[in-house]
């Protein structure tokens, strides 16, 4: 496809000279990935020793954390090809993990996506000392997952909706479940809505000693099917899967324990499971007690149930509650004493760390009008907790360490920017990714005191490329709305900005509950490059996080409860009205666009904005929350039966007749997440209202609208629409 730095018409519309800076094209962004920062390929910390591994052309290499020196080539590509008769090579390794004793490596080969988090792959176990390669399972069928037991002697895997385990020494395979059936019974891995909204794919785990397996069984029988056409043959294929919409029935989920020695499979009696969720199951260090999390359907009470697999006794050892909703996370750390856990909770209105005696006292360890983002590592020997928070500034993310008694809190990062640490299993070192508003990510190795030991990748080449193309600097903006709410945002002006000129503004938004787009970080690099391209054409880009977004406490985030969309749209409209007061903004040329929740928010803001926006673009938007899945939607809205007005009064379809300006609707016809039905319902409402709008649909594309030339084509259409209509 020829480069579209757009057509002659667009060049006429945007004929501006920017010194010697090269012109950005959509092909540079999405075909060549010219502005996309790179990470560290295959970085994995080893389970016990102070080494880490990375993937290179020769294979998997091992390095010392302390010195940075290469120790050896742990797995050679030559050996992989030889042992597999050419089927396995390093380029086919999608991911890998070590056994706890570091003697074996599980390799995922030719991984393919199912939904957002789930995959299918071939799995092989590589014995490092013996240089042998073992195929997991007895057929050449791809598996949903495969997990090594901690001693590296057995593999748990899921295939065709059932669970199995394999003894590596003998090759013997034992089938644990026998009732698996697609779109009916799923053993050991999550259904669509659990995967999407509770951040899980696999739902099975080994006990620490490898003697037992805990797993979830999903009975999808009562969940209604959603279907859409795949346009692939003379008669299109009808694709069907289980998707519970707001107010509809979920899967019936049961927790099972399998004992390897007795080959007994037993269901844990957890009472009525028709209107609740079981989002996590953990093993305590003794391998006898399981901790099962049970979440009510309103998602405002989370019980931690301790189940003894020998006596079958159970008790609730901790409960988290919120008067609106709470989020299930992975910030639950069960200490080796079997009596204590470290958790985060919003129980005081901000997300903080607590030490809990199981079945007993709850001690708050951090406090203040700031939020803990996540617990990064718990060092039991030194009684220390490493965590990230925004205490230094609402737009920052820094690494801190604090003791179990809540004292000796220490800042380990700079206090200016965004840090994402990944600790080694023993906590002696961590890999850190740092960026700020205008600096691309830098990957370093640091010790437990925060000292930088070496740079793994600083992405200097990307930073230099950005200079060659004249990338403009972003700046933080802040303003107070008419109702007294302070909002934060970022603004990107053209590199040759003239304060005496008036510029059109293109706002971008996401705005979903608990999200954050405005941060002192270099995120969404591809979209930032797109906004740089717009800047070269004389546009200002603006992004503002309104109410409902994260890091500012419950009062700011949860004001949207049972009326999702209302305050979010009010704040985007308020942003447009604030921009109109700026002397360098052309108040008649303000647009807004977004994707997914952002597509919903851009439509609602446009339709309810009373002329605040000249144009809007919605990509893959929800158009009424009645059409979206129940776990996400009911968390914030309750059910449509309980809250009908909350759904309908905050739906863009309700206000279709109020559209005044240019509107462009884009959707993929095979979107399993936000169904194409949303687009069709909005189109029906716009047609009935008799208003003009534009639309474009991508056949057989899902929520991400990717594959082949799709992204390039999409962003060229976005650019063309903006330049012609704003």
N, C-alpha and C positions, 0 to 999 in steps of 0.2 A: 504494500500500500504506500502511495506517495505521502510525503510529509505534508501535514495540513497546517502549517503555521497559519493557518486558516486560508480562506480564499482571498481573491483580490479585493472583494468587497470589505472583508474584515481588515485587510491591510490599510485600505483607505480610511476606514473608521478609526484606526488606531495608529496612524502614521506618526510615530514619535521616535526621536533619536536618543539613544542612551549611551553616548560616548562609544567606548570600544567594547562594551559588554556584549557577549554573545546572546542571541535570542533563544529563549527556552521554547521547546516544542513538546507537544503531548507525547510524541515518540521518544524523546529524550527521557521523559518521566516514566512511561509505562512499558516501552519496548526495550529500552537500553538500560533502565534503572540507573541512570547517570548520577542521580542525586540521592541514592538510597544507601544509608550507612550499613556497613557490614558488622556482624558480630564475630564470634570465635567458633569456627565450625566444630561441632561435636564435643564441645567442652563438657567434661564430666569429672567431678571430684571422686576419688576412690574412697570406698567405705570406711577404711580403718587407717591407712597410712597417709602420710603427708605428701601425696602425689595427686596430680590431675592428668587427664588425658585429653587429647584433641585429635581430630581426624585430619590426616594429610593424604596426599596421593599414594604414598607408600603403605598406608594403613593407619592403625590407631597408635599414636605415640604417647609415651609416658614422660611427664616432667616433674621436677621437684618444686613444690611450693616455695621452699626456703631459698633455693638458688636460682630457680628458673631454668636450670640446665636440663637438657633432654637426657633421660635415664636409659631408655631403650625403645625399640619398636615392639610394642606389646603384641600386636596382631598385624601380620603383614598381609597386604593385598595378594601377594603371590601365593601364600598359604591358603587363603580363602578360596581363590580360584582353583588351586590344585585339589583341595579337599572336596570341593563341590562340583568337580568336572566343568568348571567355568560358569556355573549358575550364580554363585555368590561372588561379588567383588565389592570393594569399598564404596563405590559410587551407588550401589544399591542399598547400603545400610542407612535406613531412615532414622534409627535411634538404637541405643544400646544401654545396658545396665550391668553392673557387676554383682556377683554373689557376695554375700557379706564377708566371706573369707578371702575374697579377691582372687579366687582360683579359676572362676568361670565367668564368661560374659554372655549375656543374652543379646542376640542380634535380631532386630526387626528388619526384614528384607522386603523391598517392593511394597511399601506401605501405601494404601489407598484410603481416601477419606470416605466415611459413610455420612455422618452428620458433622456438627461443628467440632466435636472432640473425639468421636469414635472412629476407628480405623479397622481395616483388615490387612493382615500381613502374613508372610511366612516368618517363622521364628526358628533360629538355630542357636544351639549352645556351643560355645567355643571353650575348650579346655586349654588354658594357657600353658601349663607345664607339659602336657602330653601332645599338644597341637592336634587335637581332634575336633571334628565338627559334627554335631548331632542335630538332625532335623527333629523339631518338636512335633508330635502327633504322628500317626501312622499313615497319613495320606498327604497328598500334595494339595490340600485344601487350605486356603488362608484362614487364619484364626482372628477372633476378636481381640484377644490379648494372650500373653503368656508371661507368668511370673515365676521366678526362681524362689524356692524356699531359702531361708536365711543361711542354711548350711550348704546350699548349692547342690543338694542331692535329688531334688524333685522339682517338677514344673507343674504349675496349675495353669490350665488353659480353657478357653471357651470356644466351642465350634457348633454351628447349627443350633444355637439356642440352648445347648447343654454344657455342663461342666465336666471336666476330666482332670486327672493328674497323672503324670508320667514319672516313673522311677528311672533316673538317667543311667544308673549302673546296669540294670537289666533290660531297660527299654519297655518294661511292662506298663501298660496303660489301664487305668481304672476309670470307668465311667461313673460319675457321682449322681447325675440326674438323668432321667429318661423321658421326660414329658415335654421337652422343649419344642416349640413350634412357632414359626414366624408369624407376627401379628397376633399372637395368642399368649404363649408362655416364654418368658425370657429368664434364663437362669444365669446369674452371675454378672450380668451387665445391664445397664440402665435402659429404660424406654426413652422415647424421644424427649419428653418434657422434663424428666429428671436430668437427662444429659444437658439439655439446653439451659435450664433454670437453676439447677442445684449443683452445677459444675462437676458432674461426674460422668464417667463412661463405664469403666469396669466397676463392678459392685461385688467383689470377692477378694478375700485376703487370707494369707497364711497366718496362723498363730506364730509367735516368735520362735517357738521350738519346733515348728513344722509338724506338730501332731494333729492339728485341727485346721479346718477351713470354715470361715464365716462368709455367708453370701446372701444376697437379696434375690428373691424370686418374684418376678413381675407377672401378674395375671392381667393381661390386657383385654380380656374377653369382653368386658362391658364398655370399653372405651370406643367411641365412635370413630369411624374411618374418615379420613379426608382423601380425596383423589384429585389428581390433575393429569392432563394429557401431556405425553411426551411426543413431540412431532418428529417421528423418526421413520415411519413407514407409510405405505399407502393409506392404511387405517392406523391412526395414532395409538400408541400404547397408553393404557390407562394405569397410572401408578397409584397405589393405595398404601396408606400407612395410618397408624393410630395417632391421633392428635386430639387431646382433650381441650376444648375451648372453654372460655370463662363460664363458670356455672355448671359445667358438664362433669361427668364421672371420670375419675382417674383409674389407673391400674390399682388392683388390690396387691399390696406388697407385703411379703412375709420375710422374716429373718430366719435363716437356717444355719445350723452348725453340723458339720460333718466330721466325725472322728475316724481317723485313718486306721487306728489299731483295731477297732471293732467293726469298721465299715458301716457304722450307724449314722443315719441322717435324721436329725430331729428339728422340728419347728419350735421356735421360741414363742410362747404364748404371751402376746403383747396387747391383748384385748382387741376391741373393735378397730379394724384397719380401713374402714370404708371412707373416712374423711380425715386422714392424717398422712404424714410423710415420714419416711425413715431415711434421712439424707446422708447419714454416716454410721459406720460400725468400726470401732477401734478395738484392738486387743491390748489388755494391760500386760506389763512385762512378765507376769507369772504364767502366761499362756492359758490360764484357767478362766479368768474373767474377761468378758466382752463388755464394752461400753457401747450401748445402742442409743442413738439420738432419735427422738420422736418429736415431730413438729406438728402442731395442730393446723387445721386447714386455713385458719385466719393468719397463720404464720406470725403470731405474737407471743407464743409460748413454746420453748424448746426444753424438753426434759432429757436429762442424761440418765439412762437406765443401766445399772450394773447387773449383769447376768452371770451367775456362776454356772459354768457348763457341767460341773459334776453334780452339785446339789439341785440344780434347776431353780435356785432361789434368785429373786431379783428385787432391787430397790432403786428408788430415784435418789441419786447422789448429788444432783445439782439441777437447778431450773433457772433459765434466763427468761425474763418477761419484758414486754414493751407494750405501751398502751396503743401503739399503732402497728408497727411491724418490726421484726428483727431479721437480720441477714445471717444465713448459715455460712460459715467460713471454714478454714482449715487451721484456725488459730487455737487449737486445743492440744495441749501438751501434757501427757500423763507421765508423771515422774516415776522413777524406778522403785520408790518406796511403796508404790501401790496405793497410797493414801492421798496424794496431792496432785492437782493439775493447775496449769497456768493457762488462762483464757483471756479473751478480750470481750468486752460487753459495752453497750451504750446505756447501761442502767442509770447513769447520772446525767444523761443528756449529751455526752460526748463519748467517743469510743476510747476506752482505756483498758489497762491490764489489771487483772485480778489474780490472786492466789487463792485457790479453793481447796479446803480440806473436804474430801469426798464425804458427803452426808453431814458436813459440819460448817465451819466458819468460812466467811468470804472476806478477804482482805484486799482493799484497793491499793495498788502499787504506784499508779500514775494518776495524775489529776490535773485539771485546768481546762480553759476554754480553747483547747486544741485537740487534735485527734491522733491516736495511734493508728497507723496504716496497717501494720502487720507485725507479728512476732517473727523474727528472722532466725533466731537460734536460742536454745536454752542450754546453758552450761551447768549441769547439776553439780559437778565437782566443785566449781567455784561459786555456785549459787548466784549465777548471773543470767540476765535476760537481755538479749540484743533485740532491738526493735526499731522500726522506722516510724517517723511521725512528722507532723508539720508544725512543731512547737516554735521553730525559728521563723516561721512565716507561712501563711495559709497556702501559698503557692509552692512551697518547698517540700522536699522529702529528704530528711536527714536520718542518719544512723546514730542511735544512742545505745548505751548499756546501763543497766540498773541492777542492783542487788535484790535478792529475794525479799529483803525487808523494806524495799521501796526507797533505799538510801543510795548515796554515792552515784547518782545519775551523771553520766559523762557523755558529751557530744563527741562523736568519732569522725564526723564529716565536716565540711566547711561551713555549713549554715547558710549556704547560698547556692541553690540549684536542686537537682533531682538525683537521688541515689537509689540504685536497685542492687542490693548485695545478695550474693548466693554463697552461704557458708559451706565449708568442707564439713563432712559428718562429725569430725572430732572438734570442730570449732576453732582450730588454731589459725586458719586463714579463711579469706573469702575473696571471691571475684566480685568486683564492683563495676556497675555501669553508671557512669556519671554524664549528665548533660545539663545544659541550661537553655534559656529561651532561644538563643541564637547560636549555640554550640552543639555540634553533633555528638553522639555518644562516644565516650572513651572508656575502654575496658582495661581494668588494672587488677593486679593481685595485691592484696593488702594483708597485713597480719591482724590479729585480734584486737590490737590497740588502734587500728585505723591507719597505720603507717603504710605508705605506698612502697611496694617492693619492686614492681616492674610494670611496664605497660604491655598489654597483650595486643591491643589494637586501638589506635587513637583516631582512625578515620581521617587523617590529615589530607589524604587525597580528595576526599569528598569536600572537606572545608575549602581546599584550594579550588576545586571545580566550582563551588558556590561563588567564590571571588571572581573567577573568570566570567561567570554569567551575571555578575552584578547583583547578587542577592541583596535585597533590602533587609534592614534590621527590624525585628518586631519590638514593640514596646508595650508595657503594661499600662492599661487605662483603668480608671475607677470612677464611678459616679453614684449619686444617690437619687433614687427614683422619687416620684411625687409622694409615695406612701412611706418614704423614709428608709427604704431598703438600700443598702450599699451593695453594688454589683461590681465584680471584677471581670476584666476582659483583656484581650490583647489586640493590638492594631498593627497592621503592616501597610506602610505608605510606600509609594513609588520611590525608587532610589534617588531620583532627581526631584523630589518633592518641593513644591513651591507654595508656601503658606498663603500667597496672594491669589492662588487659583482655587477653583471649586472642583472637587473630584467626586465621581460616583463611588458608592460603597457597596461591596458585596459582603453581606453577613453570612457566616456559616454557623450552624448550630447542631448540637446533639441533644443535650438537656435531659436525658433520661435519669430516673431516680438513682442517686448515689454515684453518678458519673462525674468526671472532671475533665474538661477540655482546656481550661485556662490554668496553666501550671508553668513553673519555671523549669521547663524541660523541652527538649527537642523531640516531639512525638509526631506521629502521622506524617512521616517525611514526604511521602508521595503527594499528599494533599497540600503540604506546605510549599512544595515545588510548584504545584498548580497555582497557588495564590501568588507566588513569585512571578509566574507567567502573566497573571492578571495585572500585577503591579507594573510589569514592563509595558502593558497596554493602557496604563493610566488609571488603574482602579486601586482603591483602598480596600483591604480585607479586614474584617472585624469578627471576633468571636467573643461572646460573653456567656458566662455560666450564671444562669438564673436560679431562682429558688427551686429546690428539689435536688440540686446537685450536692456533691460530697464535700467533706473536710471542714464544715462550719457548724457541725452539731445538729441535733435532732430538730430544733426549732426551725432552722433554715431548711433542712432536708425534708422534713415530714409534714410541712404545711400543706403539701399536695395531697395528703391522705383523703381518699374517697372522692377526689376531684382532680385526678391526674390530667394535666394539660392546661388547666385554668391559669395557675400562677406562672407556669412556664411560658405560656403565650403572652401574658401580661408583661413579663419581664423582657421578652424579645421585642415587643412593641415599644416598651419604654426605652429600650436601647436605640431603636430607630429614631424615636423622638428626641433623645439626647444628642444623637449624631447630627440631627438637623440644626442644633444650636451652635455647632462648631463652624467657625467662619470659612474653613476650607472644604466643607462638605456640601455637595449639591443635594439639598434636601428632597428634590424631586426625582432623584435617581438612586434610591436605596433598594437593594434586593436582598433576598434571603434564600438559603438552600440548605438541605440536610438529607441524611440517609437513615432509613429505618426509623427510630424514634425521632431523629432529626428531620426526616421527611414528613412525619406526622406533625411535628412542631412547626415546620416552615409553612405547611398548608394551613394549620389552625391560626397561626399568627397573621398570615396573609389575609385569610377570610374574615378575621375579626379585627384587623388592624385599622379599619376606617381610613384607608388611603396612606397608611404609614409606609407601605412598600409599593414600589412600582412593579416588581415582578418577584416570583418565587419559583423554586424548583424543588420537587419532592421525588426522591429516589426510594423505592420500596417502602412506602409509608404504611403504617397502620392507619386506617381511616375511621374505625370504630373499635373500641377495645373489646366489644362483644366477639369479634372475630379472632382475637389473639388467645394464646394458651393460658390455662387457668393458674398455674403456679405463679408466673410473673404477674399477670393482671390482677388476680385476687389479692396478692400481697399488698398492693397499693390501693385497690378499689373495692375489695370484697366482691361478692358475686353480683351479676346483673339482677338477680332476684332480690337481693338485699339493697341494692343501690342503683336502680334504673336511671335516675336523673344524672348521677355521676358519670355514667357511660354516655348518655345521649347529649347532654349539655356541653360535653367537651369533645365532641366528634366533629371533624371537618365537614362530614356529609350534612350535618345539621345546618351549616352556615354556607352551603354552596352558592346560594343566591346572592350572598354578599360579596362574592368575588368581584374585585374592581382592579383590573390590571392584568398583566401577562402571567400565566401559570402553566408550568410544564410538569407533567406527570410521567414518571419512568418506572418500569417494573419488569422483573423477570417472570416468565409464565410458569416456571418450575420452582418457585420459591417455597421451600418447605417450612420456612420460619414465619415470615409475614406473607400470608397467602395472596396470590394474585386476585383472589376474591375482593380484597381490600381496594385494589385499583378499580375493579369493575363496579363496586358499590359507589365509589366516588364519581366515576364516569356517569353512572346512572343519575346521580343527584345533580351533577353539573348539566347534563342534558335536559333534565326536567326543569332546571332553573333557567335554561335558555341562555347561558353565558358562554363566552368563547374561552377556549383553553387549548393546550397542545398536549400530545401524548406520544410516547414511544415505548414499545414493548420488546423485550429480548426473548425470543423463543428458546425454551429448554434451559434457561439460566436460573440459578438459585439466588439466594439473598445477596451473595457477594458479586454477582454479575461479572464473572471472570471466565477465562479460557479462550485460547486462540487470540484473536484480535479484539476481543470484546471490550476490555478495559480501555484500550486506546480509542476505540470507536465511541464508547460512552463519553469519555472526557473531552473528546473533540466536539461531541454534540453539546455538552455542557458549556464549553468555551464559546462555541458559535452562538448559542442561545443568549448567553450573558452579553456578548459583544453586540449582538443585534438588537437586544431589547432593554439594555440598561445604560 
